[in-house]
Amino acid sequence: MKARGPLVFRLGDVLELRKTHPCGSKTWEIVRLGADIGLVCTGCGHRIMMDRVRLERSFRKCMNREVERM
């Protein structure tokens, strides 16, 4: 069985997460990369920081491209 590495995210990716934001949107745009990833809600513009591990757990799909693993 092949080992699974971390997901490769890029600035500008639009992600769908598992939980719905209070504004009703499930999609977030990546605006900052690092140990913590900065996200902006596409529905209301709310900004959050999320650590990479938590983001990978709540990640459902990328809306604008295919996300690969390292």
DSSP file (Angstrom, degrees, kcal/mol; ACC not computed):
  #  RESIDUE AA STRUCTURE BP1 BP2  ACC     N-H-->O    O-->H-N    N-H-->O    O-->H-N    TCO  KAPPA ALPHA  PHI   PSI    X-CA   Y-CA   Z-CA
    1    1 A M              0   0    0      0, 0.0     2,-0.2     0, 0.0     0, 0.0   0.000 360.0 360.0 360.0 135.4    0.0    0.0    0.0
    2    2 A K        -     0   0    0      1,-0.1     2,-0.1     0, 0.0     0, 0.0  -0.527 360.0-115.5 -78.3 137.7    1.3    3.4   -1.0
    3    3 A A        -     0   0    0     -2,-0.2     2,-0.5     1,-0.1    -1,-0.1  -0.466  27.1-131.6 -70.6 141.9    2.0    6.0    1.8
    4    4 A R        -     0   0    0     -2,-0.1     3,-0.1    66,-0.0    -1,-0.1  -0.853  22.1-163.9-100.7 125.8   -0.2    9.0    1.7
    5    5 A G        -     0   0    0     -2,-0.5     2,-0.0     1,-0.2    -1,-0.0  -0.292  36.5 -66.7 -94.0-176.5    1.5   12.4    2.0
    6    6 A P        -     0   0    0      0, 0.0    64,-2.3     0, 0.0    -1,-0.2  -0.334  56.7 -99.6 -70.3 154.3    0.0   15.8    2.8
    7    7 A L  B     -A   69   0A   0     62,-0.2     2,-0.7    63,-0.1    62,-0.2  -0.444  31.9-125.6 -70.5 147.4   -2.4   17.5    0.3
    8    8 A V        -     0   0    0     60,-2.6    60,-0.4    -2,-0.1     2,-0.3  -0.869  31.9-176.5 -99.7 110.1   -0.9   20.2   -1.9
    9    9 A F        -     0   0    0     -2,-0.7     2,-0.3    58,-0.1    24,-0.0  -0.763   5.7-160.4-103.7 152.6   -2.8   23.4   -1.7
   10   10 A R    >   -     0   0    0     -2,-0.3     3,-1.9    22,-0.0    20,-0.2  -0.934  32.1 -89.4-129.8 154.2   -2.1   26.6   -3.7
   11   11 A L  T 3  S+     0   0    0     -2,-0.3    20,-0.2     1,-0.2     3,-0.1  -0.362 114.0  26.9 -58.1 138.0   -3.0   30.2   -3.2
   12   12 A G  T 3  S+     0   0    0     18,-2.5    -1,-0.2     1,-0.3    19,-0.1   0.287  83.5 142.2  90.5 -10.9   -6.4   31.0   -4.9
   13   13 A D    <   -     0   0    0     -3,-1.9    17,-2.5    16,-0.1     2,-0.6  -0.386  44.6-143.0 -61.2 140.2   -7.8   27.4   -4.5
   14   14 A V  E     -B   29   0B   0     15,-0.2    49,-3.5    -3,-0.1    50,-0.5  -0.947  23.3-166.8-108.3 116.5  -11.5   27.4   -3.7
   15   15 A L  E     -BC  28  62B   0     13,-3.3    13,-2.6    -2,-0.6     2,-0.5  -0.773  19.2-142.1-108.0 145.9  -12.2   24.5   -1.3
   16   16 A E  E     -BC  27  61B   0     45,-3.3    44,-2.7    -2,-0.3    45,-1.4  -0.937  24.7-161.4-101.4 127.0  -15.5   23.0   -0.2
   17   17 A L  E     - C   0  59B   0      9,-2.5    42,-0.2    -2,-0.5    41,-0.1  -0.645  26.2-114.8-105.0 165.0  -15.4   22.0    3.5
   18   18 A R  S    S+     0   0    0     40,-2.1     2,-0.3    -2,-0.2    41,-0.1   0.903  94.4  62.3 -66.7 -44.3  -17.6   19.6    5.4
   19   19 A K  S    S-     0   0    0     39,-0.2     2,-0.4     7,-0.1    -2,-0.2  -0.601  82.9-123.6 -89.3 145.6  -19.4   22.1    7.7
   20   20 A T        -     0   0    0     -2,-0.3     6,-0.2     2,-0.0     5,-0.1  -0.700  24.7-124.1 -85.0 135.0  -21.5   24.9    6.5
   21   21 A H    >   -     0   0    0      4,-2.9     3,-2.8    -2,-0.4     6,-0.0  -0.433  31.0-105.3 -71.1 152.4  -20.5   28.4    7.6
   22   22 A P  T 3  S+     0   0    0      0, 0.0    -1,-0.1     0, 0.0    -2,-0.0   0.746 121.3  62.1 -53.4 -24.1  -23.3   30.4    9.4
   23   23 A C  T 3  S-     0   0    0      2,-0.1     3,-0.1     1,-0.0    -2,-0.0   0.625 121.6-107.0 -77.3 -11.1  -23.8   32.5    6.3
   24   24 A G  S <  S+     0   0    0     -3,-2.8     2,-0.2     1,-0.4    -1,-0.0   0.307  80.2 121.8 105.6  -7.8  -24.8   29.3    4.4
   25   25 A S        -     0   0    0      1,-0.1    -4,-2.9    -5,-0.1    -1,-0.4  -0.617  39.1-173.9 -90.3 147.7  -21.7   28.9    2.2
   26   26 A K        +     0   0    0     -2,-0.2    -9,-2.5    -6,-0.2     2,-0.4   0.359  60.1  93.8-112.5  -0.4  -19.4   25.8    2.3
   27   27 A T  E     -B   16   0B   0    -11,-0.2    15,-2.2    -6,-0.0    16,-0.4  -0.780  48.4-178.7-105.5 141.0  -16.7   27.2    0.0
   28   28 A W  E     -BD  15  41B   0    -13,-2.6   -13,-3.3    -2,-0.4     2,-0.4  -0.979  18.7-138.5-134.5 142.9  -13.5   29.0    1.1
   29   29 A E  E     -BD  14  40B   0     11,-2.7    11,-2.1    -2,-0.3     2,-0.5  -0.874  22.2-124.2-103.3 135.8  -10.7   30.6   -0.9
   30   30 A I  E     + D   0  39B   0    -17,-2.5   -18,-2.5    -2,-0.4     9,-0.2  -0.672  37.7 162.4 -78.9 124.5   -7.1   30.1    0.3
   31   31 A V  E     +     0   0B   0      7,-2.7     2,-0.3    -2,-0.5     8,-0.2   0.470  64.1  32.3-119.3  -9.0   -5.3   33.5    0.8
   32   32 A R  E     - D   0  38B   0      6,-1.2     6,-1.7   -22,-0.1     2,-0.4  -0.980  62.3-161.7-151.0 136.9   -2.3   32.5    2.9
   33   33 A L        +     0   0    0     -2,-0.3     2,-0.3     4,-0.2     4,-0.2  -0.918  41.4  87.6-119.5 147.6   -0.2   29.3    3.0
   34   34 A G  S    S-     0   0    0     -2,-0.4    18,-0.1     1,-0.1    -2,-0.0  -0.964  98.0 -37.0 163.6-154.5    2.2   28.2    5.8
   35   35 A A  S    S+     0   0    0     -2,-0.3    17,-1.6    16,-0.1     2,-0.4   0.910 138.6  39.1 -62.2 -40.7    1.8   26.1    9.0
   36   36 A D  E    S- E   0  51B   0     15,-0.2     2,-0.5    -3,-0.1    15,-0.2  -0.871  87.8-140.9-104.5 144.9   -1.6   27.8    9.3
   37   37 A I  E     - E   0  50B   0     13,-3.4    13,-2.3    -2,-0.4     2,-0.4  -0.919   9.1-138.1-111.3 128.5   -3.7   28.4    6.2
   38   38 A G  E     -DE  32  49B   0     -6,-1.7    -7,-2.7    -2,-0.5    -6,-1.2  -0.714  24.5-174.2 -86.8 130.4   -5.7   31.6    5.8
   39   39 A L  E     -DE  30  48B   0      9,-2.8     9,-2.4    -2,-0.4     2,-0.4  -0.936  14.8-158.3-125.9 147.1   -9.2   31.1    4.3
   40   40 A V  E     -DE  29  47B   0    -11,-2.1   -11,-2.7    -2,-0.3     7,-0.2  -0.995  26.5-121.2-124.0 127.8  -11.8   33.6    3.3
   41   41 A C  E  >  -D   28   0B   0      5,-2.7     4,-1.5    -2,-0.4   -13,-0.2  -0.477  13.3-148.6 -65.4 131.0  -15.5   32.6    3.1
   42   42 A T  T  4 S+     0   0    0    -15,-2.2    -1,-0.2    -2,-0.2   -14,-0.1   0.646  93.4  53.7 -77.4 -13.4  -16.8   33.1   -0.5
   43   43 A G  T  4 S+     0   0    0    -16,-0.4    -1,-0.2     3,-0.1   -15,-0.1   0.914 130.9   1.6 -84.6 -47.1  -20.3   33.8    0.9
   44   44 A C  T  4 S-     0   0    0      2,-0.1    -2,-0.2   -19,-0.0    -1,-0.0   0.517  91.3-114.4-123.7  -9.1  -19.6   36.6    3.4
   45   45 A G     <  +     0   0    0     -4,-1.5     2,-0.1     1,-0.3    -3,-0.1   0.547  55.4 159.3  86.4   6.7  -15.9   37.4    3.3
   46   46 A H        -     0   0    0     -6,-0.1    -5,-2.7     1,-0.1     2,-0.4  -0.424  30.7-142.0 -65.0 136.5  -15.2   36.2    6.9
   47   47 A R  E     +E   40   0B   0     -7,-0.2     2,-0.3    -2,-0.1    -7,-0.2  -0.839  25.0 168.9-105.5 138.2  -11.5   35.4    7.4
   48   48 A I  E     -E   39   0B   0     -9,-2.4    -9,-2.8    -2,-0.4     2,-0.4  -0.944  27.4-136.6-138.2 161.9  -10.1   32.5    9.5
   49   49 A M  E     -E   38   0B   0     -2,-0.3     2,-0.4   -11,-0.2   -11,-0.2  -0.977  24.9-178.4-116.2 135.4   -6.8   30.7   10.1
   50   50 A M  E     -E   37   0B   0    -13,-2.3   -13,-3.4    -2,-0.4     2,-0.1  -0.999  27.8-117.0-135.9 136.2   -6.8   26.9   10.2
   51   51 A D  E  >  -E   36   0B   0     -2,-0.4     4,-2.3   -15,-0.2   -15,-0.2  -0.394  31.2-113.8 -71.3 153.6   -3.9   24.6   10.8
   52   52 A R  H  > S+     0   0    0    -17,-1.6     4,-2.4     1,-0.2     5,-0.2   0.847 113.0  52.8 -57.8 -40.7   -3.1   22.2    8.0
   53   53 A V  H  > S+     0   0    0      1,-0.2     4,-1.6     2,-0.2    -1,-0.2   0.931 111.4  45.7 -63.5 -46.0   -4.1   19.0    9.8
   54   54 A R  H  > S+     0   0    0      1,-0.2     4,-1.9     2,-0.2    -1,-0.2   0.889 112.1  52.2 -65.2 -39.1   -7.5   20.3   10.7
   55   55 A L  H  X S+     0   0    0     -4,-2.3     4,-1.3     1,-0.2    -2,-0.2   0.917 107.4  51.5 -63.3 -43.1   -8.0   21.6    7.1
   56   56 A E  H  < S+     0   0    0     -4,-2.4    -1,-0.2     1,-0.2    -2,-0.2   0.856 110.2  50.3 -63.3 -33.9   -7.1   18.3    5.6
   57   57 A R  H  < S+     0   0    0     -4,-1.6    -1,-0.2     1,-0.2    -2,-0.2   0.869 117.2  38.5 -70.7 -36.1   -9.7   16.6    7.9
   58   58 A S  H  < S+     0   0    0     -4,-1.9   -40,-2.1    -5,-0.1    -2,-0.2   0.516  90.8 114.0 -93.7  -4.4  -12.5   19.0    7.0
   59   59 A F  E  <  +C   17   0B   0     -4,-1.3   -42,-0.2   -42,-0.2     3,-0.1  -0.451  31.7 168.6 -68.4 133.5  -11.6   19.2    3.3
   60   60 A R  E     -     0   0B   0    -44,-2.7     2,-0.3     1,-0.4   -43,-0.2   0.756  59.5 -30.0-109.8 -54.2  -14.2   17.7    0.9
   61   61 A K  E     -C   16   0B   0    -45,-1.4   -45,-3.3     5,-0.0     2,-0.5  -0.989  50.6-112.7-161.7 161.5  -13.1   18.9   -2.6
   62   62 A C  E     -C   15   0B   0     -2,-0.3   -47,-0.2   -47,-0.2     5,-0.1  -0.876  21.2-156.9 -99.6 129.8  -11.3   21.6   -4.6
   63   63 A M  S    S+     0   0    0    -49,-3.5   -48,-0.1    -2,-0.5    -1,-0.1   0.753  85.9  37.1 -80.3 -24.9  -13.7   23.5   -6.8
   64   64 A N  S    S+     0   0    0    -50,-0.5     2,-0.3     1,-0.2    -1,-0.2   0.480 121.9   2.3-113.1  -2.1  -11.2   24.8   -9.4
   65   65 A R  S    S-     0   0    0    -51,-0.2     2,-0.5    -3,-0.1    -3,-0.2  -0.980  78.8 -83.9-167.7 170.9   -8.6   22.1   -9.8
   66   66 A E        -     0   0    0     -2,-0.3     2,-0.5    -3,-0.1    -3,-0.1  -0.756  41.3-141.1 -85.4 126.5   -7.6   18.5   -8.9
   67   67 A V        -     0   0    0     -2,-0.5     2,-0.2    -5,-0.1   -58,-0.1  -0.779  20.3-165.4 -92.4 128.5   -5.7   18.4   -5.5
   68   68 A E        -     0   0    0     -2,-0.5   -60,-2.6   -60,-0.4     2,-0.3  -0.613  16.7-117.6-106.8 168.8   -2.8   16.0   -5.4
   69   69 A R  B      A    7   0A   0    -62,-0.2   -62,-0.2    -2,-0.2   -65,-0.0  -0.776 360.0 360.0-103.5 152.5   -0.7   14.6   -2.6
   70   70 A M              0   0    0    -64,-2.3   -63,-0.1    -2,-0.3    -1,-0.1   0.481 360.0 360.0 -68.6 360.0    3.0   15.1   -2.2
